[in-house]
């Protein structure tokens, strides 16, 4: 095991864009994290070399229902950008489209209308003229890919979007998107943002192989599984409020062994989890979503963690993932 505090940057998919191997997730901005703390987190993260800031037009509001808070996360980032215009060119700014932003039947999804309206609204809230990475937050089972890619092509030609990505896609959704883009002679999706950590490795079955085949980078969200991999059994450790207590109970034996491994190796649990996920094939970056400045500083200590082969093998034994399909379910 070794730690190198020098920032590491990786290509995002088949593009020439370079992003930091840790990215700043901002789901908590405007909810658990007040604006002054959020701006301080942005300052520290970018000063330390994190050049990717990820948000969504729905943050921090719920996925459905109350629309009052949706967009507040983008507004907080926008005011940070607006206070010093040099900040915009220092970051790779990523946001998302799909979720309900109003009561209208067309205030959601990936229709050309929805993409156009949502994009312009995000640009206003973020106080910028372009989004570096515009991500489809969920697959839209009603909008055809020709329509989606036409809308993105228009946005690219207008200079409002540079790259497109996806989030929460299945492997075959990714293949659909990329084959449709290929027919249009477009670069397609440069990234797929997926739930990925030691406890949840489902994407290794089909999504990761598809992403590797198409040159699409994985952006891992919830690499600590809402804190369950940060040592929640330890006295005084940060506990997750986003996962039910039953999750901790059902994986208690594995988590106890995991924390013992952390003790044996002298590596803090969150460093093990983050070091593991950024070492996985196809992963370009892991989203860290601190609630406080103190939490950010703790997470940044894991940047550059290089786990040796023995530790990675022990983690794989403790939290085994699936085989690549079809071997996972056939011969």
TIKOL-707527 format. One record per residue (C-alpha): residue number from 1; residue in three letters; z, x, y. Coordinates in nm, 3 decimals, decimal comma. Example, Ala and Ser with C-alpha at 12.3 -4.5 7.8 and 13.67 -1.06 7.14 Angstrom:
BEGIN
+-----+--------+---------+---------+---------+
: num : residu :       z :       x :       y :
+-----+--------+---------+---------+---------+
:   1 :    ALA :   0,780 :   1,230 :  -0,450 :
:   2 :    SER :   0,714 :   1,367 :  -0,106 :
+-----+--------+---------+---------+---------+
This chain:
BEGIN
+-----+--------+---------+---------+---------+
: num : residu :       z :       x :       y :
+-----+--------+---------+---------+---------+
:   1 :    UNK :   0,000 :   0,000 :   0,000 :
:   2 :    UNK :  -0,084 :   0,118 :   0,350 :
:   3 :    UNK :  -0,083 :  -0,031 :   0,697 :
:   4 :    UNK :  -0,343 :   0,056 :   0,960 :
:   5 :    UNK :  -0,275 :  -0,102 :   1,298 :
:   6 :    UNK :  -0,627 :  -0,027 :   1,421 :
:   7 :    UNK :  -0,810 :  -0,359 :   1,469 :
:   8 :    UNK :  -1,066 :  -0,430 :   1,198 :
:   9 :    UNK :  -1,385 :  -0,617 :   1,277 :
:  10 :    UNK :  -1,630 :  -0,770 :   1,034 :
:  11 :    UNK :  -1,973 :  -0,930 :   1,056 :
:  12 :    UNK :  -1,973 :  -1,307 :   1,057 :
:  13 :    UNK :  -2,210 :  -1,409 :   0,780 :
:  14 :    UNK :  -2,569 :  -1,293 :   0,819 :
:  15 :    UNK :  -2,532 :  -1,274 :   1,197 :
:  16 :    UNK :  -2,475 :  -0,959 :   1,397 :
:  17 :    UNK :  -2,156 :  -1,104 :   1,548 :
:  18 :    UNK :  -1,837 :  -0,905 :   1,491 :
:  19 :    UNK :  -1,504 :  -1,084 :   1,459 :
:  20 :    UNK :  -1,150 :  -0,960 :   1,400 :
:  21 :    UNK :  -1,012 :  -0,985 :   1,047 :
:  22 :    UNK :  -0,730 :  -1,198 :   1,190 :
:  23 :    UNK :  -0,830 :  -1,488 :   1,415 :
:  24 :    UNK :  -0,608 :  -1,696 :   1,638 :
:  25 :    UNK :  -0,572 :  -2,054 :   1,519 :
:  26 :    UNK :  -0,457 :  -2,292 :   1,793 :
:  27 :    UNK :  -0,370 :  -2,614 :   1,609 :
:  28 :    UNK :  -0,016 :  -2,602 :   1,751 :
:  29 :    UNK :  -0,126 :  -2,575 :   2,115 :
:  30 :    UNK :  -0,018 :  -2,882 :   2,308 :
:  31 :    UNK :   0,194 :  -3,006 :   2,019 :
:  32 :    UNK :   0,459 :  -2,770 :   1,886 :
:  33 :    UNK :   0,359 :  -2,502 :   2,139 :
:  34 :    UNK :   0,384 :  -2,581 :   2,512 :
:  35 :    UNK :   0,112 :  -2,455 :   2,746 :
:  36 :    UNK :   0,297 :  -2,159 :   2,894 :
:  37 :    UNK :   0,376 :  -2,028 :   2,545 :
:  38 :    UNK :   0,018 :  -2,093 :   2,434 :
:  39 :    UNK :  -0,117 :  -1,885 :   2,724 :
:  40 :    UNK :   0,125 :  -1,605 :   2,643 :
:  41 :    UNK :   0,013 :  -1,614 :   2,278 :
:  42 :    UNK :  -0,350 :  -1,593 :   2,390 :
:  43 :    UNK :  -0,269 :  -1,295 :   2,614 :
:  44 :    UNK :  -0,086 :  -1,101 :   2,343 :
:  45 :    UNK :  -0,335 :  -1,180 :   2,067 :
:  46 :    UNK :  -0,638 :  -1,072 :   2,269 :
:  47 :    UNK :  -0,457 :  -0,763 :   2,402 :
:  48 :    UNK :  -0,386 :  -0,664 :   2,042 :
:  49 :    UNK :  -0,754 :  -0,695 :   1,946 :
:  50 :    UNK :  -0,791 :  -1,046 :   1,802 :
:  51 :    UNK :  -1,125 :  -1,146 :   1,948 :
:  52 :    UNK :  -1,174 :  -1,486 :   1,780 :
:  53 :    UNK :  -1,002 :  -1,800 :   1,910 :
:  54 :    UNK :  -1,044 :  -2,110 :   1,694 :
:  55 :    UNK :  -0,978 :  -2,470 :   1,796 :
:  56 :    UNK :  -1,120 :  -2,821 :   1,746 :
:  57 :    UNK :  -1,196 :  -3,113 :   1,972 :
:  58 :    UNK :  -0,933 :  -3,323 :   1,790 :
:  59 :    UNK :  -0,643 :  -3,078 :   1,835 :
:  60 :    UNK :  -0,352 :  -3,143 :   1,852 :
:  61 :    UNK :  -0,386 :  -3,516 :   1,788 :
:  62 :    UNK :  -0,385 :  -3,678 :   1,444 :
:  63 :    UNK :  -0,707 :  -3,704 :   1,247 :
:  64 :    UNK :  -0,730 :  -4,079 :   1,310 :
:  65 :    UNK :  -0,561 :  -4,334 :   1,530 :
:  66 :    UNK :  -0,412 :  -4,210 :   1,857 :
:  67 :    UNK :  -0,673 :  -4,058 :   2,090 :
:  68 :    UNK :  -0,445 :  -3,976 :   2,383 :
:  69 :    UNK :  -0,364 :  -3,618 :   2,279 :
:  70 :    UNK :  -0,700 :  -3,524 :   2,133 :
:  71 :    UNK :  -0,873 :  -3,254 :   2,332 :
:  72 :    UNK :  -0,549 :  -3,125 :   2,482 :
:  73 :    UNK :  -0,572 :  -2,807 :   2,276 :
:  74 :    UNK :  -0,915 :  -2,729 :   2,419 :
:  75 :    UNK :  -0,789 :  -2,807 :   2,770 :
:  76 :    UNK :  -0,505 :  -2,555 :   2,733 :
:  77 :    UNK :  -0,748 :  -2,284 :   2,625 :
:  78 :    UNK :  -0,984 :  -2,388 :   2,905 :
:  79 :    UNK :  -0,717 :  -2,343 :   3,170 :
:  80 :    UNK :  -0,639 :  -1,998 :   3,026 :
:  81 :    UNK :  -1,008 :  -1,906 :   3,047 :
:  82 :    UNK :  -1,044 :  -2,056 :   3,395 :
:  83 :    UNK :  -0,751 :  -1,853 :   3,532 :
:  84 :    UNK :  -0,939 :  -1,527 :   3,465 :
:  85 :    UNK :  -1,311 :  -1,547 :   3,400 :
:  86 :    UNK :  -1,318 :  -1,203 :   3,235 :
:  87 :    UNK :  -1,130 :  -1,355 :   2,941 :
:  88 :    UNK :  -1,429 :  -1,561 :   2,827 :
:  89 :    UNK :  -1,646 :  -1,263 :   2,743 :
:  90 :    UNK :  -1,360 :  -1,094 :   2,554 :
:  91 :    UNK :  -1,340 :  -1,366 :   2,291 :
:  92 :    UNK :  -1,551 :  -1,533 :   2,026 :
:  93 :    UNK :  -1,478 :  -1,896 :   2,104 :
:  94 :    UNK :  -1,496 :  -2,140 :   1,813 :
:  95 :    UNK :  -1,444 :  -2,515 :   1,813 :
:  96 :    UNK :  -1,533 :  -2,808 :   1,589 :
:  97 :    UNK :  -1,700 :  -3,148 :   1,588 :
:  98 :    UNK :  -1,668 :  -3,450 :   1,357 :
:  99 :    UNK :  -1,334 :  -3,623 :   1,407 :
: 100 :    UNK :  -1,277 :  -3,950 :   1,591 :
: 101 :    UNK :  -1,252 :  -3,893 :   1,966 :
: 102 :    UNK :  -1,250 :  -4,255 :   2,073 :
: 103 :    UNK :  -1,259 :  -4,615 :   1,949 :
: 104 :    UNK :  -1,637 :  -4,646 :   1,952 :
: 105 :    UNK :  -1,833 :  -4,655 :   1,629 :
: 106 :    UNK :  -2,032 :  -4,347 :   1,742 :
: 107 :    UNK :  -1,732 :  -4,148 :   1,869 :
: 108 :    UNK :  -1,719 :  -3,948 :   1,548 :
: 109 :    UNK :  -1,936 :  -3,785 :   1,284 :
: 110 :    UNK :  -2,241 :  -3,560 :   1,304 :
: 111 :    UNK :  -2,513 :  -3,784 :   1,439 :
: 112 :    UNK :  -2,727 :  -3,627 :   1,711 :
: 113 :    UNK :  -2,557 :  -3,855 :   1,963 :
: 114 :    UNK :  -2,209 :  -3,760 :   1,849 :
: 115 :    UNK :  -2,287 :  -3,388 :   1,851 :
: 116 :    UNK :  -2,437 :  -3,406 :   2,202 :
: 117 :    UNK :  -2,149 :  -3,604 :   2,351 :
: 118 :    UNK :  -1,876 :  -3,407 :   2,170 :
: 119 :    UNK :  -2,029 :  -3,072 :   2,263 :
: 120 :    UNK :  -2,055 :  -3,154 :   2,633 :
: 121 :    UNK :  -1,696 :  -3,281 :   2,633 :
: 122 :    UNK :  -1,572 :  -2,964 :   2,462 :
: 123 :    UNK :  -1,757 :  -2,746 :   2,712 :
: 124 :    UNK :  -1,586 :  -2,930 :   3,000 :
: 125 :    UNK :  -1,242 :  -2,902 :   2,844 :
: 126 :    UNK :  -1,288 :  -2,534 :   2,756 :
: 127 :    UNK :  -1,427 :  -2,451 :   3,102 :
: 128 :    UNK :  -1,720 :  -2,262 :   2,959 :
: 129 :    UNK :  -2,097 :  -2,298 :   2,942 :
: 130 :    UNK :  -2,132 :  -2,212 :   2,574 :
: 131 :    UNK :  -1,955 :  -2,218 :   2,237 :
: 132 :    UNK :  -1,995 :  -1,906 :   2,025 :
: 133 :    UNK :  -1,928 :  -2,080 :   1,692 :
: 134 :    UNK :  -1,971 :  -2,458 :   1,672 :
: 135 :    UNK :  -1,832 :  -2,583 :   1,341 :
: 136 :    UNK :  -1,882 :  -2,909 :   1,152 :
: 137 :    UNK :  -1,520 :  -3,007 :   1,084 :
: 138 :    UNK :  -1,612 :  -3,215 :   0,780 :
: 139 :    UNK :  -1,923 :  -3,315 :   0,590 :
: 140 :    UNK :  -2,088 :  -3,631 :   0,724 :
: 141 :    UNK :  -2,219 :  -3,829 :   0,428 :
: 142 :    UNK :  -2,429 :  -4,056 :   0,651 :
: 143 :    UNK :  -2,606 :  -3,812 :   0,884 :
: 144 :    UNK :  -2,912 :  -3,637 :   0,732 :
: 145 :    UNK :  -2,930 :  -3,260 :   0,767 :
: 146 :    UNK :  -3,262 :  -3,277 :   0,950 :
: 147 :    UNK :  -3,088 :  -3,474 :   1,226 :
: 148 :    UNK :  -2,788 :  -3,241 :   1,236 :
: 149 :    UNK :  -3,000 :  -2,927 :   1,255 :
: 150 :    UNK :  -3,227 :  -3,078 :   1,520 :
: 151 :    UNK :  -2,923 :  -3,146 :   1,736 :
: 152 :    UNK :  -2,797 :  -2,790 :   1,688 :
: 153 :    UNK :  -3,142 :  -2,647 :   1,757 :
: 154 :    UNK :  -3,151 :  -2,835 :   2,087 :
: 155 :    UNK :  -2,802 :  -2,706 :   2,176 :
: 156 :    UNK :  -2,902 :  -2,350 :   2,091 :
: 157 :    UNK :  -3,218 :  -2,371 :   2,303 :
: 158 :    UNK :  -3,008 :  -2,509 :   2,588 :
: 159 :    UNK :  -2,775 :  -2,208 :   2,557 :
: 160 :    UNK :  -2,475 :  -2,426 :   2,477 :
: 161 :    UNK :  -2,424 :  -2,300 :   2,119 :
: 162 :    UNK :  -2,487 :  -1,957 :   1,967 :
: 163 :    UNK :  -2,395 :  -2,004 :   1,598 :
: 164 :    UNK :  -2,314 :  -2,294 :   1,366 :
: 165 :    UNK :  -2,047 :  -2,305 :   1,099 :
: 166 :    UNK :  -1,889 :  -2,559 :   0,866 :
: 167 :    UNK :  -1,538 :  -2,645 :   0,753 :
: 168 :    UNK :  -1,395 :  -2,817 :   0,445 :
: 169 :    UNK :  -1,734 :  -2,823 :   0,268 :
: 170 :    UNK :  -1,792 :  -2,820 :  -0,106 :
: 171 :    UNK :  -2,025 :  -2,562 :  -0,256 :
: 172 :    UNK :  -2,310 :  -2,811 :  -0,291 :
: 173 :    UNK :  -2,264 :  -2,926 :   0,071 :
: 174 :    UNK :  -2,308 :  -2,566 :   0,177 :
: 175 :    UNK :  -2,621 :  -2,534 :  -0,036 :
: 176 :    UNK :  -2,765 :  -2,855 :   0,113 :
: 177 :    UNK :  -2,704 :  -2,732 :   0,465 :
: 178 :    UNK :  -2,850 :  -2,388 :   0,404 :
: 179 :    UNK :  -3,162 :  -2,509 :   0,224 :
: 180 :    UNK :  -3,230 :  -2,758 :   0,503 :
: 181 :    UNK :  -3,186 :  -2,484 :   0,764 :
: 182 :    UNK :  -3,412 :  -2,252 :   0,566 :
: 183 :    UNK :  -3,692 :  -2,510 :   0,572 :
: 184 :    UNK :  -3,659 :  -2,521 :   0,950 :
: 185 :    UNK :  -3,660 :  -2,137 :   0,971 :
: 186 :    UNK :  -3,306 :  -2,143 :   1,114 :
: 187 :    UNK :  -3,022 :  -1,903 :   1,037 :
: 188 :    UNK :  -2,807 :  -2,197 :   0,923 :
: 189 :    UNK :  -2,433 :  -2,173 :   0,872 :
: 190 :    UNK :  -2,283 :  -1,831 :   0,941 :
: 191 :    UNK :  -1,937 :  -1,939 :   0,824 :
: 192 :    UNK :  -1,738 :  -2,190 :   0,623 :
: 193 :    UNK :  -1,377 :  -2,249 :   0,724 :
: 194 :    UNK :  -1,184 :  -2,337 :   0,410 :
: 195 :    UNK :  -0,827 :  -2,382 :   0,287 :
: 196 :    UNK :  -0,763 :  -2,059 :   0,100 :
: 197 :    UNK :  -0,445 :  -1,880 :  -0,001 :
: 198 :    UNK :  -0,257 :  -1,758 :  -0,307 :
: 199 :    UNK :  -0,135 :  -2,109 :  -0,388 :
: 200 :    UNK :  -0,471 :  -2,283 :  -0,335 :
: 201 :    UNK :  -0,766 :  -2,093 :  -0,479 :
: 202 :    UNK :  -0,998 :  -2,383 :  -0,566 :
: 203 :    UNK :  -1,282 :  -2,251 :  -0,351 :
: 204 :    UNK :  -1,331 :  -1,959 :  -0,592 :
: 205 :    UNK :  -1,482 :  -2,200 :  -0,845 :
: 206 :    UNK :  -1,803 :  -2,290 :  -0,656 :
: 207 :    UNK :  -1,770 :  -2,253 :  -0,278 :
: 208 :    UNK :  -1,716 :  -1,876 :  -0,265 :
: 209 :    UNK :  -2,010 :  -1,803 :  -0,500 :
: 210 :    UNK :  -2,231 :  -2,029 :  -0,287 :
: 211 :    UNK :  -2,114 :  -1,862 :   0,032 :
: 212 :    UNK :  -2,181 :  -1,516 :  -0,110 :
: 213 :    UNK :  -2,528 :  -1,621 :  -0,224 :
: 214 :    UNK :  -2,622 :  -1,759 :   0,118 :
: 215 :    UNK :  -2,458 :  -1,485 :   0,324 :
: 216 :    UNK :  -2,201 :  -1,725 :   0,471 :
: 217 :    UNK :  -1,860 :  -1,584 :   0,559 :
: 218 :    UNK :  -1,536 :  -1,755 :   0,462 :
: 219 :    UNK :  -1,283 :  -1,820 :   0,740 :
: 220 :    UNK :  -0,954 :  -1,882 :   0,559 :
: 221 :    UNK :  -0,731 :  -2,146 :   0,712 :
: 222 :    UNK :  -0,363 :  -2,188 :   0,622 :
: 223 :    UNK :  -0,341 :  -1,843 :   0,456 :
: 224 :    UNK :   0,038 :  -1,889 :   0,436 :
: 225 :    UNK :   0,004 :  -2,249 :   0,313 :
: 226 :    UNK :   0,204 :  -2,387 :   0,605 :
: 227 :    UNK :   0,474 :  -2,128 :   0,557 :
: 228 :    UNK :   0,530 :  -2,162 :   0,182 :
: 229 :    UNK :   0,404 :  -1,804 :   0,136 :
: 230 :    UNK :   0,614 :  -1,668 :   0,421 :
: 231 :    UNK :   0,933 :  -1,662 :   0,214 :
: 232 :    UNK :   1,067 :  -2,016 :   0,260 :
: 233 :    UNK :   1,341 :  -1,969 :  -0,001 :
: 234 :    UNK :   1,505 :  -1,694 :   0,201 :
: 235 :    UNK :   1,797 :  -1,767 :   0,429 :
: 236 :    UNK :   1,679 :  -1,792 :   0,788 :
: 237 :    UNK :   1,313 :  -1,779 :   0,699 :
: 238 :    UNK :   1,066 :  -1,998 :   0,884 :
: 239 :    UNK :   1,017 :  -2,315 :   0,682 :
: 240 :    UNK :   0,714 :  -2,534 :   0,686 :
: 241 :    UNK :   0,739 :  -2,888 :   0,814 :
: 242 :    UNK :   0,379 :  -2,971 :   0,730 :
: 243 :    UNK :   0,415 :  -2,969 :   0,351 :
: 244 :    UNK :   0,640 :  -3,204 :   0,154 :
: 245 :    UNK :   0,953 :  -3,066 :  -0,002 :
: 246 :    UNK :   0,814 :  -3,154 :  -0,344 :
: 247 :    UNK :   0,546 :  -2,885 :  -0,301 :
: 248 :    UNK :   0,813 :  -2,621 :  -0,270 :
: 249 :    UNK :   1,000 :  -2,765 :  -0,567 :
: 250 :    UNK :   0,698 :  -2,780 :  -0,798 :
: 251 :    UNK :   0,609 :  -2,416 :  -0,730 :
: 252 :    UNK :   0,968 :  -2,291 :  -0,708 :
: 253 :    UNK :   0,949 :  -2,060 :  -1,011 :
: 254 :    UNK :   0,630 :  -1,892 :  -0,891 :
: 255 :    UNK :   0,761 :  -1,857 :  -0,536 :
: 256 :    UNK :   1,085 :  -1,702 :  -0,664 :
: 257 :    UNK :   0,882 :  -1,441 :  -0,854 :
: 258 :    UNK :   0,665 :  -1,391 :  -0,548 :
: 259 :    UNK :   0,965 :  -1,318 :  -0,329 :
: 260 :    UNK :   1,100 :  -1,083 :  -0,595 :
: 261 :    UNK :   0,766 :  -0,900 :  -0,585 :
: 262 :    UNK :   0,804 :  -0,873 :  -0,210 :
: 263 :    UNK :   1,149 :  -0,720 :  -0,259 :
: 264 :    UNK :   1,022 :  -0,482 :  -0,528 :
: 265 :    UNK :   0,734 :  -0,357 :  -0,314 :
: 266 :    UNK :   0,913 :  -0,361 :   0,020 :
: 267 :    UNK :   0,635 :  -0,574 :   0,169 :
: 268 :    UNK :   0,732 :  -0,891 :   0,352 :
: 269 :    UNK :   0,600 :  -1,209 :   0,186 :
: 270 :    UNK :   0,373 :  -1,303 :   0,476 :
: 271 :    UNK :   0,223 :  -0,955 :   0,469 :
: 272 :    UNK :   0,148 :  -0,989 :   0,099 :
: 273 :    UNK :  -0,021 :  -1,326 :   0,152 :
: 274 :    UNK :  -0,229 :  -1,218 :   0,451 :
: 275 :    UNK :  -0,320 :  -0,882 :   0,302 :
: 276 :    UNK :  -0,438 :  -1,057 :  -0,014 :
: 277 :    UNK :  -0,655 :  -1,320 :   0,152 :
: 278 :    UNK :  -0,842 :  -1,083 :   0,385 :
: 279 :    UNK :  -0,922 :  -0,860 :   0,088 :
: 280 :    UNK :  -1,098 :  -1,140 :  -0,104 :
: 281 :    UNK :  -1,477 :  -1,137 :  -0,152 :
: 282 :    UNK :  -1,662 :  -1,315 :   0,125 :
: 283 :    UNK :  -1,363 :  -1,354 :   0,357 :
: 284 :    UNK :  -1,437 :  -1,243 :   0,713 :
: 285 :    UNK :  -1,112 :  -1,348 :   0,876 :
: 286 :    UNK :  -0,784 :  -1,533 :   0,822 :
: 287 :    UNK :  -0,660 :  -1,781 :   1,080 :
: 288 :    UNK :  -0,304 :  -1,720 :   1,195 :
: 289 :    UNK :  -0,155 :  -2,017 :   1,380 :
: 290 :    UNK :   0,169 :  -1,909 :   1,548 :
: 291 :    UNK :   0,395 :  -2,164 :   1,713 :
: 292 :    UNK :   0,581 :  -1,906 :   1,922 :
: 293 :    UNK :   0,530 :  -1,559 :   2,066 :
: 294 :    UNK :   0,790 :  -1,426 :   1,822 :
: 295 :    UNK :   0,600 :  -1,574 :   1,529 :
: 296 :    UNK :   0,277 :  -1,416 :   1,656 :
: 297 :    UNK :   0,438 :  -1,072 :   1,679 :
: 298 :    UNK :   0,564 :  -1,107 :   1,322 :
: 299 :    UNK :   0,222 :  -1,206 :   1,191 :
: 300 :    UNK :   0,046 :  -0,926 :   1,379 :
: 301 :    UNK :   0,261 :  -0,677 :   1,190 :
: 302 :    UNK :   0,058 :  -0,770 :   0,882 :
: 303 :    UNK :  -0,273 :  -0,678 :   1,044 :
: 304 :    UNK :  -0,426 :  -0,386 :   0,860 :
: 305 :    UNK :  -0,214 :  -0,435 :   0,547 :
: 306 :    UNK :  -0,401 :  -0,275 :   0,257 :
: 307 :    UNK :  -0,266 :  -0,382 :  -0,080 :
: 308 :    UNK :  -0,327 :  -0,140 :  -0,364 :
: 309 :    UNK :  -0,496 :  -0,253 :  -0,685 :
: 310 :    UNK :  -0,169 :  -0,285 :  -0,877 :
: 311 :    UNK :  -0,015 :  -0,523 :  -0,623 :
: 312 :    UNK :  -0,330 :  -0,732 :  -0,608 :
: 313 :    UNK :  -0,333 :  -0,751 :  -0,987 :
: 314 :    UNK :   0,031 :  -0,865 :  -0,994 :
: 315 :    UNK :  -0,045 :  -1,134 :  -0,734 :
: 316 :    UNK :  -0,342 :  -1,255 :  -0,936 :
: 317 :    UNK :  -0,124 :  -1,276 :  -1,246 :
: 318 :    UNK :   0,141 :  -1,472 :  -1,058 :
: 319 :    UNK :  -0,105 :  -1,709 :  -0,888 :
: 320 :    UNK :  -0,414 :  -1,713 :  -1,111 :
: 321 :    UNK :  -0,727 :  -1,866 :  -0,965 :
: 322 :    UNK :  -1,011 :  -2,049 :  -1,136 :
: 323 :    UNK :  -1,307 :  -1,884 :  -1,296 :
: 324 :    UNK :  -1,645 :  -1,913 :  -1,132 :
: 325 :    UNK :  -1,828 :  -2,228 :  -1,243 :
: 326 :    UNK :  -1,958 :  -2,310 :  -1,498 :
: 327 :    UNK :  -1,737 :  -2,068 :  -1,694 :
: 328 :    UNK :  -1,433 :  -2,241 :  -1,545 :
: 329 :    UNK :  -1,509 :  -2,560 :  -1,735 :
: 330 :    UNK :  -1,768 :  -2,456 :  -1,995 :
: 331 :    UNK :  -1,874 :  -2,148 :  -2,187 :
+-----+--------+---------+---------+---------+
